[in-house]
Amino acid sequence: IRLTQKQYRAWSTRFAALSNKLSERPFVARPSVRQSSAQVSRTNLTPDAQDAPSVRRDVLRLALPAMGEQMLSMMVGIVDTFLVGHLGAAPLAAVGLANQWVFMATTMFGAIATGSTALIARYIGAQEPARANQVLRQSVLVGALIGVVATLLGTLLARPAVLLLGAPADVVDLSVAYLRVVASIFFFSTLMFIGNASLRGAGDTRTPLMVMLVVNVLNVTVAWTAINGPFGLPQFGVVGSAMGAMTGRLVGGLLVITLLLRGRAGIQLRVRGLRPEWDVIRRILHIGLPTGAEQLMFRTGYMVFARVLATLGTVAYAANQVAINVHSISFMPGFGFAVAATTMVGQGLGARKPGQAEDHGYTAYRLGAALMSIIGVGI
């Protein structure tokens, strides 16, 4: 009986090997009990390592447009500061204080955007466009609800919000006026943030760059015209600066949604029959909320710092606002490489290639750290 069992095992092993060979699938030996699950995963899923130059090219292909997009997003606030600078310290401080709440609102938008980018990248890598579109639909739905709430809060509570930051008396009215105008289109700002994030998750960083370029051109054109009032047009001062930001973000949000409705980068937004799918929403929030909480703490620290500076007077806060804008440029490259890492790691994991995902992630980290160090030393 023992001889028969041995023969049976021998023939079973030969048959399994022959079947695998005929189906052109590699025969993977059964791992030993001592082999860890991580080792099993890397043995079965890790592809041949890519050469370093090709990995760097892949990272830079996504990171450079993303850096440009992040820079252009920051330029909206920088341009507003520059254009109102000649109006005096009070308008400059007013724009800076109001933008603290604008940045706080973008933290809420960013939480959904992060979850959207990560999940869409994962499903695109796994060749599951239908599930990527499902995430896109739910992200836009949740973002729209957050945008409506943010718009109402920003317009109705603008004055208490500015006073909470300890704004000087000569700054309060100007800052409230600016915040109410900009907050009136938070709904469209949310759609722009989440739409751009979804495209980045699909591996398209050039379209968000083009969208932000349009936003900046409109911002500069409308703001300069409304502030200075050329050709006999009325001068709106600080409100004119807010009108530029409002117009740019309004058009940006509409442009992104239009592109997604038509289909872009392998994903498409379909609004027919749109309703909450709670399991998908939970997954988005599971990824996005920790990131949102991190940014919330970071932004809260900035706001506390802003309140302390506001007590020093209008001129002191205005000077700080100029310095902060210059300082913000230094960490924009980091955001660009973070976008590249998020997309490429997500797509690599979705394609069940953890080794490739790891290579791209660490390469993005090293390139981003090197570039930001150079900029930091230069500044």
Sequence and secondary structure as in RCSB ss.txt:
>XXXX:A:sequence
IRLTQKQYRAWSTRFAALSNKLSERPFVARPSVRQSSAQVSRTNLTPDAQDAPSVRRDVLRLALPAMGEQMLSMM
VGIVDTFLVGHLGAAPLAAVGLANQWVFMATTMFGAIATGSTALIARYIGAQEPARANQVLRQSVLVGALIGVVA
TLLGTLLARPAVLLLGAPADVVDLSVAYLRVVASIFFFSTLMFIGNASLRGAGDTRTPLMVMLVVNVLNVTVAWT
AINGPFGLPQFGVVGSAMGAMTGRLVGGLLVITLLLRGRAGIQLRVRGLRPEWDVIRRILHIGLPTGAEQLMFRT
GYMVFARVLATLGTVAYAANQVAINVHSISFMPGFGFAVAATTMVGQGLGARKPGQAEDHGYTAYRLGAALMSII
GVGI
>XXXX:A:secstr
 HHHHHHHHHHHHHHHHHHHHHTT        TTS HHHHHHHHH      HHHHHHHHHHHHHHHHHHHHHHHH
HHHHHHHHHGGG HHHHHHHHHHHHHHHHHHHHHHHHHHHHHHHHHHHHHTT HHHHHHHHHHHHHHHHHHHHHH
HHHHHHSHHHHHHHTT  HHHHHHHHHHHHHHHTTHHHHHHHHHHHHHHHHTT  HHHHHHHHHHHHHHHHHHHH
HHH GGG    THHHHHHHHHHHHHHHHHHHHHHHHH BTTB    TT    HHHHHHHHHHHHHHHHHHHHHHH
HHHHHHHHHHTT HHHHHHHHHHHHHHHHHTHHHHHHHHHHHHHHHHHHHTT HHHHHHHHHHHHHHHHHHHHHH
HHH 
